[in-house]
């Protein structure tokens, strides 16, 4: 599978756990860290953890190596490093504070509509 497929798997996993305001930024040519950033949030610590766990589990089921997960226990901002796709799962309160969408405002939004409707 390619990076686009991994992106769709991760977005679908977040949606399956009712993550809110899911968006994907195309970071190609902007960041050396990853090709795509996923940003979403949950409304409670438990939901944030459930979203992060689902993303990790679905990626691993398909043979992707999860490089690292940070912030899981605190559940305020969980980073899931899937290699070329990095997911940021925020608690609702933290997302508004950090505003990653604005920080990376020059990155184009990736169309994730098909992943959310499959």
RACORBEL-V549692 format. One record per helix or strand of 3 or more residues. SS is the DSSP state (hx for helix, st for strand). FROM is the first residue (numbers start at 1). TO is the last residue. If there is no record, write none. Layout:
BEGIN
SS | FROM | TO
SS | FROM | TO
END
This chain:
BEGIN
hx | 3 | 16
st | 20 | 26
st | 36 | 42
hx | 45 | 61
st | 68 | 70
st | 77 | 81
st | 85 | 91
hx | 92 | 98
hx | 100 | 103
hx | 113 | 116
END
